Amino acid sequence: MYTSLAVICLGLEKTGKFSKDDLHRIFFSADITLAEIDAETDNYEEIEQRLLIQMVKIEPDEDL
C-alpha cells in the first residue's frame, strides 16, 4: 500500500498541480484510513460504499 502511495505521490508531484500541503493532506487521510481498518473501526466495503455515494469509482487493475 505504501509503495503504491509513494508512486502516486511522485506522479502527482511532477504535475505541479498539487502543493506539498495538498499531498500531505492526501497521504495523511490515507494513513488514517489504514489505521481505522487495522483497528477494525472501518473496512474496505464501507469505504467503497462511501466513495460510491460520492461518485468515486474504484476498479481493479486487470493486469494484476
C-alpha positions as CSV (number, residue, x, y, z in Angstrom):
1,M,0.0,0.0,0.0
2,Y,2.7,2.5,1.0
3,T,4.7,1.7,-2.2
4,S,1.6,2.5,-4.3
5,L,1.1,5.7,-2.4
6,A,4.7,6.7,-3.0
7,V,4.4,6.1,-6.7
8,I,1.2,8.1,-6.8
9,C,2.9,10.9,-4.9
10,L,5.7,11.1,-7.3
11,G,3.3,11.3,-10.2
12,L,1.2,14.0,-8.5
13,E,4.2,16.0,-7.5
14,K,5.6,16.1,-11.1
15,T,2.4,17.6,-12.4
16,G,2.9,20.7,-10.3
17,K,-0.9,20.8,-9.7
18,F,-0.6,19.9,-6.1
19,S,1.2,21.8,-3.4
20,K,3.2,19.9,-0.7
21,D,0.4,20.7,1.7
22,D,-2.2,19.1,-0.6
23,L,0.0,16.0,-0.9
24,H,0.4,15.9,2.9
25,R,-3.4,16.0,3.4
26,I,-3.9,13.3,0.8
27,F,-1.4,10.9,2.4
28,F,-2.4,11.8,6.0
29,S,-6.0,10.9,5.1
30,A,-4.8,7.6,3.6
31,D,-2.8,6.8,6.7
32,I,-5.8,7.5,8.9
33,T,-7.9,5.2,6.8
34,L,-5.4,2.4,7.0
35,A,-5.2,2.9,10.8
36,E,-9.0,2.7,11.1
37,I,-9.0,-0.5,9.1
38,D,-6.3,-2.0,11.3
39,A,-8.3,-1.0,14.4
40,E,-11.4,-2.6,12.8
41,T,-13.4,0.6,13.1
42,D,-13.8,0.7,9.3
43,N,-13.5,-1.7,6.5
44,Y,-12.9,-1.7,2.7
45,E,-16.6,-2.4,1.9
46,E,-17.8,0.6,3.9
47,I,-15.2,2.8,2.4
48,E,-16.2,1.7,-1.1
49,Q,-19.8,2.4,-0.3
50,R,-19.0,5.9,0.9
51,L,-16.9,6.5,-2.3
52,L,-19.8,5.3,-4.5
53,I,-22.1,7.7,-2.8
54,Q,-19.6,10.5,-3.5
55,M,-19.5,9.3,-7.2
56,V,-15.9,7.9,-7.0
57,K,-15.4,4.6,-8.8
58,I,-12.6,2.2,-7.9
59,E,-11.8,-0.6,-10.4
60,P,-9.3,-3.3,-10.0
61,D,-6.4,-3.4,-12.5
62,E,-7.0,-6.4,-14.8
63,D,-3.2,-6.7,-15.4
64,L,-2.5,-7.6,-11.8
